[in-house]
Amino acid sequence: MNQFNKLTPAEAERLALLAEECGELVQAIGKVLRHGYENHHPDGGPTNRQAVERECGDVYHAIFKLVEASDITRNGLAESAGNKARNVSRYMHHQ
């Protein structure tokens, strides 16, 4: 079957993994913003800081999978990160 986006099943799966992990990271960040880094679920478990660390690691792994499969390039990723590092300070107020 010819997909309209011309993605292979493997490409789509890697992007789905990245999207899912980014969503989980956004959720963990929201909990930190509402309740603080050191808070945790009332029934126990990791702190919100630990949850953000875990989800950042999961996103990092999903990005690595894209690089490993040549969906994106390491150079392109590094260049974009460098551009962000140079430009983001204009928009940050407390750093």
N, CA, C and O atoms as CSV, one atom per row, in Angstrom:
chain,resi,resn,atom,element,x,y,z
A,1,MET,N,N,0.841,-1.174,0.000
A,1,MET,CA,C,0.000,0.000,0.000
A,1,MET,C,C,0.894,1.248,0.000
A,1,MET,O,O,1.810,1.351,0.816
A,2,ASN,N,N,0.642,2.162,-0.880
A,2,ASN,CA,C,1.418,3.384,-1.003
A,2,ASN,C,C,0.877,4.439,-0.030
A,2,ASN,O,O,-0.231,4.947,-0.198
A,3,GLN,N,N,1.673,4.750,0.976
A,3,GLN,CA,C,1.262,5.727,1.978
A,3,GLN,C,C,1.407,7.142,1.423
A,3,GLN,O,O,2.359,7.420,0.693
A,4,PHE,N,N,0.489,8.032,1.753
A,4,PHE,CA,C,0.551,9.410,1.265
A,4,PHE,C,C,1.803,10.127,1.750
A,4,PHE,O,O,2.309,11.010,1.057
A,5,ASN,N,N,2.313,9.766,2.924
A,5,ASN,CA,C,3.489,10.448,3.470
A,5,ASN,C,C,4.797,9.763,3.084
A,5,ASN,O,O,5.877,10.248,3.418
A,6,LYS,N,N,4.701,8.662,2.399
A,6,LYS,CA,C,5.854,7.907,1.906
A,6,LYS,C,C,6.811,7.453,3.022
A,6,LYS,O,O,7.997,7.236,2.774
A,7,LEU,N,N,6.301,7.316,4.220
A,7,LEU,CA,C,7.107,6.791,5.321
A,7,LEU,C,C,7.042,5.272,5.313
A,7,LEU,O,O,6.002,4.679,5.025
A,8,THR,N,N,8.157,4.664,5.629
A,8,THR,CA,C,8.143,3.223,5.831
A,8,THR,C,C,7.503,2.951,7.194
A,8,THR,O,O,7.415,3.856,8.023
A,9,PRO,N,N,7.064,1.741,7.429
A,9,PRO,CA,C,6.541,1.425,8.761
A,9,PRO,C,C,7.569,1.693,9.865
A,9,PRO,O,O,7.206,2.139,10.954
A,10,ALA,N,N,8.836,1.426,9.591
A,10,ALA,CA,C,9.877,1.660,10.598
A,10,ALA,C,C,10.041,3.154,10.884
A,10,ALA,O,O,10.192,3.548,12.040
A,11,GLU,N,N,10.012,3.984,9.843
A,11,GLU,CA,C,10.115,5.435,10.047
A,11,GLU,C,C,8.931,5.944,10.869
A,11,GLU,O,O,9.103,6.725,11.805
A,12,ALA,N,N,7.744,5.500,10.511
A,12,ALA,CA,C,6.553,5.921,11.242
A,12,ALA,C,C,6.610,5.474,12.701
A,12,ALA,O,O,6.209,6.212,13.601
A,13,GLU,N,N,7.105,4.277,12.924
A,13,GLU,CA,C,7.203,3.761,14.286
A,13,GLU,C,C,8.173,4.597,15.120
A,13,GLU,O,O,7.892,4.905,16.278
A,14,ARG,N,N,9.318,4.966,14.530
A,14,ARG,CA,C,10.284,5.797,15.267
A,14,ARG,C,C,9.695,7.162,15.593
A,14,ARG,O,O,9.887,7.667,16.700
A,15,LEU,N,N,8.984,7.763,14.653
A,15,LEU,CA,C,8.356,9.058,14.923
A,15,LEU,C,C,7.248,8.934,15.965
A,15,LEU,O,O,7.079,9.822,16.800
A,16,ALA,N,N,6.501,7.849,15.921
A,16,ALA,CA,C,5.457,7.616,16.925
A,16,ALA,C,C,6.076,7.485,18.314
A,16,ALA,O,O,5.541,8.010,19.290
A,17,LEU,N,N,7.206,6.782,18.398
A,17,LEU,CA,C,7.905,6.657,19.677
A,17,LEU,C,C,8.328,8.025,20.186
A,17,LEU,O,O,8.128,8.336,21.360
A,18,LEU,N,N,8.915,8.853,19.312
A,18,LEU,CA,C,9.343,10.188,19.727
A,18,LEU,C,C,8.153,11.021,20.177
A,18,LEU,O,O,8.231,11.688,21.208
A,19,ALA,N,N,7.065,11.000,19.438
A,19,ALA,CA,C,5.875,11.765,19.816
A,19,ALA,C,C,5.342,11.319,21.172
A,19,ALA,O,O,4.991,12.151,22.008
A,20,GLU,N,N,5.281,10.029,21.388
A,20,GLU,CA,C,4.793,9.493,22.665
A,20,GLU,C,C,5.691,9.924,23.813
A,20,GLU,O,O,5.205,10.349,24.861
A,21,GLU,N,N,6.991,9.815,23.620
A,21,GLU,CA,C,7.924,10.186,24.688
A,21,GLU,C,C,7.893,11.688,24.957
A,21,GLU,O,O,7.995,12.111,26.109
A,22,CYS,N,N,7.753,12.493,23.914
A,22,CYS,CA,C,7.640,13.944,24.118
A,22,CYS,C,C,6.382,14.268,24.917
A,22,CYS,O,O,6.409,15.136,25.790
A,23,GLY,N,N,5.294,13.588,24.629
A,23,GLY,CA,C,4.055,13.797,25.387
A,23,GLY,C,C,4.220,13.438,26.853
A,23,GLY,O,O,3.716,14.143,27.728
A,24,GLU,N,N,4.921,12.352,27.126
A,24,GLU,CA,C,5.156,11.957,28.517
A,24,GLU,C,C,6.062,12.959,29.227
A,24,GLU,O,O,5.886,13.221,30.416
A,25,LEU,N,N,7.026,13.518,28.508
A,25,LEU,CA,C,7.883,14.548,29.101
A,25,LEU,C,C,7.078,15.807,29.412
A,25,LEU,O,O,7.250,16.406,30.474
A,26,VAL,N,N,6.214,16.207,28.507
A,26,VAL,CA,C,5.370,17.381,28.753
A,26,VAL,C,C,4.512,17.155,29.999
A,26,VAL,O,O,4.351,18.070,30.806
A,27,GLN,N,N,3.971,15.977,30.163
A,27,GLN,CA,C,3.160,15.665,31.334
A,27,GLN,C,C,3.998,15.753,32.613
A,27,GLN,O,O,3.536,16.307,33.611
A,28,ALA,N,N,5.205,15.221,32.597
A,28,ALA,CA,C,6.077,15.271,33.772
A,28,ALA,C,C,6.458,16.714,34.102
A,28,ALA,O,O,6.517,17.084,35.274
A,29,ILE,N,N,6.716,17.526,33.084
A,29,ILE,CA,C,7.041,18.936,33.307
A,29,ILE,C,C,5.848,19.653,33.928
A,29,ILE,O,O,6.015,20.472,34.832
A,30,GLY,N,N,4.666,19.351,33.455
A,30,GLY,CA,C,3.453,19.955,34.026
A,30,GLY,C,C,3.314,19.658,35.509
A,30,GLY,O,O,2.900,20.526,36.277
A,31,LYS,N,N,3.652,18.455,35.917
A,31,LYS,CA,C,3.573,18.106,37.341
A,31,LYS,C,C,4.585,18.897,38.155
A,31,LYS,O,O,4.288,19.314,39.275
A,32,VAL,N,N,5.779,19.109,37.606
A,32,VAL,CA,C,6.770,19.931,38.310
A,32,VAL,C,C,6.255,21.358,38.443
A,32,VAL,O,O,6.362,21.955,39.514
A,33,LEU,N,N,5.706,21.907,37.381
A,33,LEU,CA,C,5.216,23.281,37.426
A,33,LEU,C,C,4.070,23.445,38.422
A,33,LEU,O,O,3.954,24.488,39.066
A,34,ARG,N,N,3.233,22.435,38.553
A,34,ARG,CA,C,2.108,22.507,39.494
A,34,ARG,C,C,2.517,22.213,40.928
A,34,ARG,O,O,2.035,22.860,41.858
A,35,HIS,N,N,3.412,21.230,41.117
A,35,HIS,CA,C,3.645,20.707,42.464
A,35,HIS,C,C,5.086,20.798,42.942
A,35,HIS,O,O,5.350,20.547,44.117
A,36,GLY,N,N,6.025,21.149,42.071
A,36,GLY,CA,C,7.427,21.256,42.460
A,36,GLY,C,C,8.220,20.002,42.122
A,36,GLY,O,O,7.668,18.930,41.875
A,37,TYR,N,N,9.537,20.180,42.121
A,37,TYR,CA,C,10.435,19.078,41.771
A,37,TYR,C,C,10.401,17.937,42.786
A,37,TYR,O,O,10.443,16.769,42.401
A,38,GLU,N,N,10.325,18.257,44.060
A,38,GLU,CA,C,10.512,17.214,45.077
A,38,GLU,C,C,9.227,16.509,45.477
A,38,GLU,O,O,9.269,15.567,46.269
A,39,ASN,N,N,8.094,16.936,44.953
A,39,ASN,CA,C,6.828,16.284,45.250
A,39,ASN,C,C,6.768,14.953,44.503
A,39,ASN,O,O,7.531,14.721,43.564
A,40,HIS,N,N,5.869,14.098,44.923
A,40,HIS,CA,C,5.655,12.820,44.250
A,40,HIS,C,C,4.212,12.416,44.449
A,40,HIS,O,O,3.479,13.063,45.197
A,41,HIS,N,N,3.805,11.365,43.795
A,41,HIS,CA,C,2.436,10.859,43.909
A,41,HIS,C,C,2.151,10.541,45.376
A,41,HIS,O,O,3.041,10.069,46.083
A,42,PRO,N,N,0.928,10.791,45.847
A,42,PRO,CA,C,0.599,10.509,47.253
A,42,PRO,C,C,0.834,9.058,47.662
A,42,PRO,O,O,1.083,8.781,48.835
A,43,ASP,N,N,0.758,8.144,46.722
A,43,ASP,CA,C,0.981,6.734,47.037
A,43,ASP,C,C,2.457,6.349,46.977
A,43,ASP,O,O,2.800,5.180,47.150
A,44,GLY,N,N,3.331,7.327,46.734
A,44,GLY,CA,C,4.768,7.057,46.655
A,44,GLY,C,C,5.261,7.066,45.227
A,44,GLY,O,O,4.567,7.516,44.315
A,45,GLY,N,N,6.452,6.570,45.046
A,45,GLY,CA,C,7.055,6.533,43.719
A,45,GLY,C,C,8.108,7.610,43.563
A,45,GLY,O,O,8.486,8.270,44.530
A,46,PRO,N,N,8.578,7.782,42.337
A,46,PRO,CA,C,9.663,8.738,42.108
A,46,PRO,C,C,9.210,10.175,42.327
A,46,PRO,O,O,8.025,10.493,42.223
A,47,THR,N,N,10.174,11.032,42.630
A,47,THR,CA,C,9.860,12.456,42.714
A,47,THR,C,C,9.585,12.972,41.305
A,47,THR,O,O,9.896,12.312,40.313
A,48,ASN,N,N,9.005,14.147,41.241
A,48,ASN,CA,C,8.772,14.762,39.937
A,48,ASN,C,C,10.092,15.029,39.219
A,48,ASN,O,O,10.155,14.935,37.993
A,49,ARG,N,N,11.149,15.360,39.965
A,49,ARG,CA,C,12.463,15.551,39.356
A,49,ARG,C,C,12.929,14.247,38.689
A,49,ARG,O,O,13.410,14.258,37.556
A,50,GLN,N,N,12.784,13.147,39.395
A,50,GLN,CA,C,13.186,11.855,38.835
A,50,GLN,C,C,12.351,11.508,37.607
A,50,GLN,O,O,12.861,10.928,36.649
A,51,ALA,N,N,11.075,11.861,37.636
A,51,ALA,CA,C,10.211,11.586,36.483
A,51,ALA,C,C,10.653,12.400,35.269
A,51,ALA,O,O,10.658,11.885,34.151
A,52,VAL,N,N,11.025,13.671,35.476
A,52,VAL,CA,C,11.514,14.489,34.364
A,52,VAL,C,C,12.821,13.918,33.825
A,52,VAL,O,O,13.013,13.850,32.611
A,53,GLU,N,N,13.717,13.509,34.715
A,53,GLU,CA,C,14.977,12.907,34.278
A,53,GLU,C,C,14.716,11.663,33.432
A,53,GLU,O,O,15.321,11.484,32.375
A,54,ARG,N,N,13.819,10.815,33.900
A,54,ARG,CA,C,13.506,9.577,33.178
A,54,ARG,C,C,12.921,9.900,31.807
A,54,ARG,O,O,13.319,9.312,30.802
A,55,GLU,N,N,11.981,10.831,31.771
A,55,GLU,CA,C,11.339,11.152,30.497
A,55,GLU,C,C,12.298,11.861,29.542
A,55,GLU,O,O,12.217,11.649,28.332
A,56,CYS,N,N,13.201,12.696,30.053
A,56,CYS,CA,C,14.225,13.303,29.194
A,56,CYS,C,C,15.103,12.216,28.590
A,56,CYS,O,O,15.445,12.270,27.409
A,57,GLY,N,N,15.462,11.240,29.395
A,57,GLY,CA,C,16.252,10.118,28.893
A,57,GLY,C,C,15.511,9.345,27.817
A,57,GLY,O,O,16.107,8.923,26.826
A,58,ASP,N,N,14.216,9.159,28.010
A,58,ASP,CA,C,13.415,8.449,27.015
A,58,ASP,C,C,13.345,9.233,25.704
A,58,ASP,O,O,13.434,8.651,24.623
A,59,VAL,N,N,13.186,10.562,25.802
A,59,VAL,CA,C,13.182,11.400,24.598
A,59,VAL,C,C,14.545,11.328,23.918
A,59,VAL,O,O,14.634,11.197,22.697
A,60,TYR,N,N,15.605,11.416,24.719
A,60,TYR,CA,C,16.961,11.333,24.177
A,60,TYR,C,C,17.148,10.024,23.406
A,60,TYR,O,O,17.720,10.011,22.316
A,61,HIS,N,N,16.664,8.941,23.977
A,61,HIS,CA,C,16.780,7.638,23.298
A,61,HIS,C,C,15.996,7.638,21.982
A,61,HIS,O,O,16.491,7.143,20.969
A,62,ALA,N,N,14.790,8.182,21.988
A,62,ALA,CA,C,13.983,8.221,20.768
A,62,ALA,C,C,14.677,9.059,19.692
A,62,ALA,O,O,14.642,8.705,18.514
A,63,ILE,N,N,15.306,10.166,20.091
A,63,ILE,CA,C,16.062,10.985,19.137
A,63,ILE,C,C,17.252,10.192,18.605
A,63,ILE,O,O,17.534,10.220,17.407
A,64,PHE,N,N,17.944,9.488,19.489
A,64,PHE,CA,C,19.073,8.661,19.076
A,64,PHE,C,C,18.640,7.631,18.041
A,64,PHE,O,O,19.376,7.364,17.091
A,65,LYS,N,N,17.455,7.051,18.213
A,65,LYS,CA,C,16.954,6.078,17.240
A,65,LYS,C,C,16.795,6.719,15.862
A,65,LYS,O,O,17.090,6.085,14.848
A,66,LEU,N,N,16.328,7.976,15.816
A,66,LEU,CA,C,16.186,8.674,14.535
A,66,LEU,C,C,17.551,8.894,13.886
A,66,LEU,O,O,17.704,8.719,12.677
A,67,VAL,N,N,18.534,9.278,14.689
A,67,VAL,CA,C,19.895,9.493,14.172
A,67,VAL,C,C,20.484,8.173,13.700
A,67,VAL,O,O,21.051,8.087,12.611
A,68,GLU,N,N,20.345,7.159,14.519
A,68,GLU,CA,C,20.896,5.846,14.209
A,68,GLU,C,C,20.355,5.299,12.881
A,68,GLU,O,O,21.068,4.627,12.136
A,69,ALA,N,N,19.095,5.598,12.605
A,69,ALA,CA,C,18.456,5.106,11.382
A,69,ALA,C,C,18.622,6.078,10.208
A,69,ALA,O,O,18.113,5.828,9.116
A,70,SER,N,N,19.332,7.180,10.436
A,70,SER,CA,C,19.546,8.218,9.412
A,70,SER,C,C,18.263,8.923,8.991
A,70,SER,O,O,18.179,9.454,7.884
A,71,ASP,N,N,17.265,8.929,9.870
A,71,ASP,CA,C,16.066,9.737,9.615
A,71,ASP,C,C,16.421,11.212,9.740
A,71,ASP,O,O,15.913,12.045,8.989
A,72,ILE,N,N,17.289,11.527,10.684
A,72,ILE,CA,C,17.855,12.861,10.849
A,72,ILE,C,C,19.360,12.681,10.994
A,72,ILE,O,O,19.830,11.579,11.279
A,73,THR,N,N,20.117,13.756,10.801
A,73,THR,CA,C,21.568,13.627,10.885
A,73,THR,C,C,22.075,14.180,12.207
A,73,THR,O,O,21.490,15.101,12.777
A,74,ARG,N,N,23.149,13.616,12.674
A,74,ARG,CA,C,23.807,14.099,13.890
A,74,ARG,C,C,24.259,15.550,13.698
A,74,ARG,O,O,24.137,16.371,14.608
A,75,ASN,N,N,24.784,15.859,12.499
A,75,ASN,CA,C,25.225,17.227,12.223
A,75,ASN,C,C,24.061,18.208,12.240
A,75,ASN,O,O,24.172,19.301,12.795
A,76,GLY,N,N,22.959,17.821,11.637
A,76,GLY,CA,C,21.777,18.682,11.644
A,76,GLY,C,C,21.261,18.904,13.050
A,76,GLY,O,O,20.868,20.014,13.407
A,77,LEU,N,N,21.262,17.861,13.839
A,77,LEU,CA,C,20.830,17.953,15.233
A,77,LEU,C,C,21.746,18.883,16.021
A,77,LEU,O,O,21.274,19.744,16.763
A,78,ALA,N,N,23.057,18.708,15.859
A,78,ALA,CA,C,24.024,19.547,16.569
A,78,ALA,C,C,23.914,21.002,16.131
A,78,ALA,O,O,23.991,21.908,16.961
A,79,GLU,N,N,23.736,21.229,14.842
A,79,GLU,CA,C,23.601,22.599,14.341
A,79,GLU,C,C,22.354,23.269,14.917
A,79,GLU,O,O,22.404,24.429,15.327
A,80,SER,N,N,21.248,22.548,14.949
A,80,SER,CA,C,20.008,23.099,15.512
A,80,SER,C,C,20.160,23.395,17.000
A,80,SER,O,O,19.679,24.420,17.485
A,81,ALA,N,N,20.821,22.508,17.715
A,81,ALA,CA,C,21.051,22.735,19.149
A,81,ALA,C,C,21.935,23.961,19.361
A,81,ALA,O,O,21.686,24.758,20.265
A,82,GLY,N,N,22.961,24.112,18.535
A,82,GLY,CA,C,23.821,25.285,18.634
A,82,GLY,C,C,23.075,26.570,18.338
A,82,GLY,O,O,23.260,27.574,19.026
A,83,ASN,N,N,22.230,26.542,17.314
A,83,ASN,CA,C,21.418,27.719,16.997
A,83,ASN,C,C,20.499,28.074,18.154
A,83,ASN,O,O,20.349,29.250,18.488
A,84,LYS,N,N,19.888,27.080,18.766
A,84,LYS,CA,C,18.990,27.326,19.900
A,84,LYS,C,C,19.769,27.920,21.064
A,84,LYS,O,O,19.299,28.857,21.710
A,85,ALA,N,N,20.947,27.388,21.335
A,85,ALA,CA,C,21.770,27.888,22.442
A,85,ALA,C,C,22.120,29.361,22.232
A,85,ALA,O,O,22.140,30.136,23.188
A,86,ARG,N,N,22.392,29.745,21.000
A,86,ARG,CA,C,22.748,31.135,20.717
A,86,ARG,C,C,21.538,32.069,20.782
A,86,ARG,O,O,21.676,33.230,21.169
A,87,ASN,N,N,20.372,31.583,20.414
A,87,ASN,CA,C,19.213,32.464,20.264
A,87,ASN,C,C,18.234,32.471,21.429
A,87,ASN,O,O,17.473,33.427,21.579
A,88,VAL,N,N,18.232,31.445,22.246
A,88,VAL,CA,C,17.197,31.322,23.276
A,88,VAL,C,C,17.349,32.354,24.385
A,88,VAL,O,O,16.363,32.716,25.027
A,89,SER,N,N,18.567,32.835,24.622
A,89,SER,CA,C,18.769,33.752,25.737
A,89,SER,C,C,17.947,35.028,25.595
A,89,SER,O,O,17.611,35.652,26.602
A,90,ARG,N,N,17.620,35.427,24.380
A,90,ARG,CA,C,16.780,36.617,24.182
A,90,ARG,C,C,15.412,36.460,24.809
A,90,ARG,O,O,14.783,37.445,25.195
A,91,TYR,N,N,14.950,35.228,24.911
A,91,TYR,CA,C,13.581,34.977,25.356
A,91,TYR,C,C,13.491,34.464,26.784
A,91,TYR,O,O,12.392,34.266,27.303
A,92,MET,N,N,14.631,34.248,27.422
A,92,MET,CA,C,14.646,33.746,28.789
A,92,MET,C,C,14.824,34.933,29.736
A,92,MET,O,O,15.580,35.860,29.447
A,93,HIS,N,N,14.141,34.895,30.836
A,93,HIS,CA,C,14.131,36.045,31.751
A,93,HIS,C,C,14.947,35.836,33.015
A,93,HIS,O,O,15.314,36.811,33.670
A,94,HIS,N,N,15.237,34.609,33.371
A,94,HIS,CA,C,15.823,34.344,34.690
A,94,HIS,C,C,17.116,33.555,34.619
A,94,HIS,O,O,17.567,33.042,35.643
A,95,GLN,N,N,17.721,33.438,33.468
A,95,GLN,CA,C,18.919,32.599,33.351
A,95,GLN,C,C,20.163,33.427,33.427
A,95,GLN,O,O,21.268,32.889,33.347
